[in-house]
């Protein structure tokens, strides 16, 4: 399934700043074309690429004060590779993390999902989060955790993912966070989903029900949003003046009228 993805960020830098971006397709995603540029007027920066243990590609540079234009586009012609998952990874994704406090929701999860396991547990957690959290752009904060979202009942995609991950970990199912490009997402943005480890494979849970899981393009993978931020910086002020994200399926045979039922087990392709 060919997909085209685009990201444009216009930043205002108040000083010389150490910038780290995670906006490109992850390692292992097949690319027919890919372009990534960082420019200040006539000046162009060449970033250092760092690939983490999950295959996320980080691009780091130090830019001078002033406006910085970041542009990325890529064509993904087909399915990505499925890397082997180590025992260490599964252990890591069972532990509580900054935004996914599985230890704090342990009692609730055990009461609500007792006697459930495997695909039944996955479906029950997805349905619970989809029905109890309301998608509310602009009202959640970047510091909100799964516990906050369970209390307020509102959030955006990152918040839904954090709740799903926390509840699954509390039920002894490894779960992780994935940042993605999501064709058809409305409103369009960088998207976040949860992934659960079941029978030797990672399956996508998107409790927002806003994206077709079959068309996602992986950007980054981690314990929670802290590992997958599209931008982090150190050493000065950074203002995000404009951001544009787009993702489309570039395939005439793709039938968008056949929706994702969010019941079948689906992997990020």
C-alpha positions as CSV (number, residue, x, y, z in Angstrom):
1,X,0.0,0.0,0.0
2,X,1.8,3.2,-1.2
3,X,1.5,6.1,1.2
4,X,2.8,9.7,1.1
5,X,3.7,11.5,4.3
6,X,4.6,15.1,4.9
7,X,5.6,17.3,7.9
8,X,6.4,21.0,7.9
9,X,7.5,22.8,11.0
10,X,8.3,26.6,11.2
11,X,10.2,27.4,14.4
12,X,11.4,30.6,16.0
13,X,14.6,30.1,17.9
14,X,15.5,32.6,20.6
15,X,19.1,31.4,21.0
16,X,21.5,28.7,19.8
17,X,19.5,25.6,20.6
18,X,20.2,21.9,20.7
19,X,17.2,20.4,18.7
20,X,16.1,16.8,18.5
21,X,13.4,15.7,16.0
22,X,11.5,12.5,15.5
23,X,9.5,13.1,12.4
24,X,10.9,10.6,9.8
25,X,9.7,7.1,9.1
26,X,11.3,4.6,11.4
27,X,14.2,2.4,10.5
28,X,12.9,-0.6,8.6
29,X,10.1,1.3,6.9
30,X,10.7,0.9,3.1
31,X,11.1,4.3,1.4
32,X,10.8,5.0,-2.3
33,X,11.8,8.6,-1.8
34,X,12.7,10.6,1.3
35,X,13.6,14.3,1.8
36,X,14.5,16.0,5.1
37,X,15.8,19.6,5.2
38,X,16.6,22.1,7.9
39,X,17.1,25.7,6.7
40,X,17.5,29.3,7.9
41,X,17.3,31.4,4.8
42,X,20.2,30.4,2.6
43,X,21.8,28.3,5.4
44,X,21.1,24.6,5.5
45,X,21.9,22.3,8.4
46,X,23.0,18.7,8.2
47,X,21.7,16.8,11.2
48,X,23.2,13.8,13.0
49,X,21.0,10.8,12.7
50,X,20.7,8.6,15.8
51,X,18.8,5.3,15.7
52,X,17.5,4.0,19.1
53,X,17.0,0.4,20.1
54,X,13.4,0.4,18.8
55,X,14.4,1.7,15.4
56,X,13.2,5.3,15.9
57,X,15.3,7.7,13.9
58,X,16.3,10.9,15.8
59,X,17.8,13.9,14.0
60,X,19.9,16.2,16.1
61,X,21.4,19.6,15.2
62,X,22.4,22.9,16.9
63,X,20.8,25.9,15.1
64,X,21.4,29.6,15.5
65,X,18.8,32.2,16.7
66,X,16.1,33.0,14.2
67,X,13.5,31.3,12.1
68,X,14.1,27.6,11.2
69,X,12.1,25.8,8.5
70,X,11.9,22.0,8.8
71,X,10.5,20.0,5.9
72,X,10.0,16.3,5.5
73,X,8.3,14.2,2.8
74,X,8.5,10.5,2.0
75,X,6.8,7.9,-0.1
76,X,6.4,4.5,1.6
77,X,5.7,1.9,-1.1
78,X,4.8,-1.1,1.0
79,X,5.0,-3.0,4.3
80,X,7.8,-2.5,6.8
81,X,10.1,-5.1,8.2
82,X,9.0,-6.8,11.5
83,X,12.0,-6.8,13.8
84,X,12.5,-9.5,16.4
85,X,11.3,-8.6,19.9
86,X,13.8,-9.5,22.7
87,X,13.0,-10.7,26.2
88,X,14.4,-7.4,27.5
89,X,11.9,-5.4,25.4
90,X,9.0,-7.3,26.7
91,X,10.2,-6.8,30.3
92,X,10.7,-3.1,29.7
93,X,7.1,-2.8,28.3
94,X,5.6,-4.4,31.4
95,X,7.1,-1.8,33.8
96,X,5.4,1.4,34.8
97,X,6.6,4.6,33.0
98,X,6.3,8.3,33.4
99,X,2.9,8.7,31.7
100,X,1.8,5.1,32.0
101,X,1.5,4.3,35.7
102,X,0.4,0.7,35.5
103,X,1.1,0.3,39.2
104,X,-1.4,3.1,40.1
105,X,-4.2,1.6,38.0
106,X,-3.4,-2.0,39.0
107,X,-6.4,-2.5,41.3
108,X,-8.9,-1.0,38.8
109,X,-7.5,-3.1,36.0
110,X,-7.7,-6.3,38.0
111,X,-11.2,-5.6,39.1
112,X,-12.5,-4.6,35.7
113,X,-10.7,-7.1,33.5
114,X,-10.4,-10.1,35.8
115,X,-10.5,-13.5,34.0
116,X,-9.7,-11.9,30.7
117,X,-6.6,-12.6,28.7
118,X,-5.2,-12.5,25.2
119,X,-7.3,-11.1,22.4
120,X,-10.3,-10.8,24.7
121,X,-8.4,-8.6,27.1
122,X,-7.1,-6.5,24.2
123,X,-10.7,-5.9,22.9
124,X,-12.1,-5.2,26.4
125,X,-9.5,-2.6,27.2
126,X,-9.8,-0.9,23.8
127,X,-13.6,-0.8,24.1
128,X,-13.5,0.6,27.7
129,X,-11.1,3.4,26.8
130,X,-13.0,4.3,23.6
131,X,-16.3,4.5,25.5
132,X,-15.1,6.4,28.7
133,X,-12.6,9.0,27.2
134,X,-13.9,11.9,25.1
135,X,-11.6,13.2,22.4
136,X,-11.1,16.9,23.3
137,X,-8.4,18.7,21.4
138,X,-6.8,21.6,23.3
139,X,-7.9,20.6,26.8
140,X,-5.3,18.1,27.8
141,X,-1.8,19.1,28.8
142,X,1.5,17.6,27.7
143,X,2.1,16.6,31.3
144,X,-1.1,14.7,31.6
145,X,-0.7,11.0,32.4
146,X,-3.0,7.9,32.2
147,X,-4.1,8.6,35.8
148,X,-5.1,12.2,34.9
149,X,-7.0,11.0,31.8
150,X,-8.9,8.4,33.7
151,X,-9.9,11.0,36.3
152,X,-11.0,13.7,33.7
153,X,-12.3,11.4,31.0
154,X,-10.9,13.6,28.2
155,X,-7.8,13.8,26.1
156,X,-6.2,13.4,22.7
157,X,-4.6,10.5,21.0
158,X,-1.5,10.4,23.3
159,X,-3.8,10.2,26.3
160,X,-5.9,7.4,24.9
161,X,-2.7,5.5,24.2
162,X,-1.4,6.0,27.7
163,X,-4.5,4.7,29.3
164,X,-4.6,1.6,27.1
165,X,-0.9,0.9,27.8
166,X,-1.3,1.3,31.6
167,X,-4.3,-1.0,31.8
168,X,-2.6,-3.7,29.7
169,X,0.6,-3.6,31.6
170,X,-1.4,-3.9,34.8
171,X,-2.8,-7.1,33.4
172,X,0.7,-8.4,32.6
173,X,0.5,-7.8,28.9
174,X,3.5,-5.9,27.4
175,X,2.4,-2.7,25.8
176,X,4.2,0.2,24.2
177,X,3.6,3.6,22.6
178,X,3.9,4.3,18.9
179,X,4.0,7.7,17.1
180,X,2.7,7.4,13.5
181,X,1.6,9.1,10.3
182,X,-2.1,8.2,9.9
183,X,-3.7,8.6,6.5
184,X,-7.3,9.8,6.8
185,X,-6.9,11.1,10.3
186,X,-9.3,13.9,11.1
187,X,-8.1,16.3,12.5
188,X,-4.8,15.6,10.7
189,X,-1.7,15.6,13.0
190,X,1.0,13.3,14.2
191,X,-0.9,10.4,15.7
192,X,-0.3,8.1,18.7
193,X,-1.5,4.6,19.2
194,X,-0.8,1.7,21.7
195,X,0.7,-1.6,20.7
196,X,0.2,-4.8,22.7
197,X,2.4,-7.9,22.6
198,X,0.4,-11.1,22.0
199,X,1.5,-14.5,20.8
200,X,4.9,-13.2,19.6
201,X,3.7,-10.1,17.7
202,X,2.8,-6.5,18.3
203,X,-0.8,-5.5,17.6
204,X,-2.2,-1.9,17.3
205,X,-4.9,-0.5,19.6
206,X,-6.3,2.9,18.6
207,X,-9.0,3.6,21.1
208,X,-9.7,7.0,19.5
209,X,-11.1,5.1,16.5
210,X,-10.0,8.0,14.4
211,X,-7.4,6.3,12.1
212,X,-7.3,3.2,9.9
213,X,-4.7,1.0,11.6
214,X,-4.0,-0.8,8.3
215,X,-2.4,2.4,6.8
216,X,-0.3,3.7,9.7
217,X,3.4,4.6,9.1
218,X,5.6,4.2,12.1
219,X,7.7,7.2,13.3
220,X,8.9,6.3,16.8
221,X,8.3,3.6,19.4
222,X,8.8,3.8,23.2
223,X,7.5,3.4,26.7
224,X,5.2,6.4,26.4
225,X,5.1,9.9,24.8
226,X,8.3,10.9,26.6
227,X,10.2,8.6,24.3
228,X,8.4,9.7,21.1
229,X,8.2,13.5,21.1
230,X,8.4,15.0,17.6
231,X,10.5,17.8,19.0
232,X,12.6,18.2,22.1
233,X,15.2,20.9,22.7
234,X,17.8,22.1,25.2
235,X,19.5,25.4,25.8
236,X,17.1,28.1,24.8
237,X,13.7,29.3,23.7
238,X,11.9,27.5,20.8
239,X,8.5,28.7,19.5
240,X,6.4,26.6,17.2
241,X,5.0,29.1,14.7
242,X,3.4,26.7,12.3
243,X,3.0,22.9,11.9
244,X,1.5,21.1,8.9
245,X,1.2,17.3,8.8
246,X,-0.3,15.2,6.0
247,X,-0.6,11.5,5.2
248,X,-2.5,9.9,2.3
249,X,-2.8,6.5,0.8
250,X,-1.5,6.8,-2.8
251,X,-3.3,3.7,-4.2
252,X,-6.3,3.7,-6.5
253,X,-7.2,0.2,-5.4
254,X,-7.5,1.3,-1.7
255,X,-11.1,1.5,-0.7
256,X,-11.4,4.0,2.1
257,X,-15.2,3.2,2.3
258,X,-14.3,-0.1,3.9
259,X,-13.6,1.1,7.5
260,X,-11.3,-0.4,10.0
261,X,-13.6,-2.3,12.4
262,X,-11.0,-1.9,15.3
263,X,-11.8,-5.5,16.2
264,X,-9.4,-7.5,14.1
265,X,-5.8,-8.0,15.2
266,X,-3.8,-5.5,13.0
267,X,0.0,-4.8,13.0
268,X,1.5,-1.5,11.9
269,X,2.4,-2.1,8.2
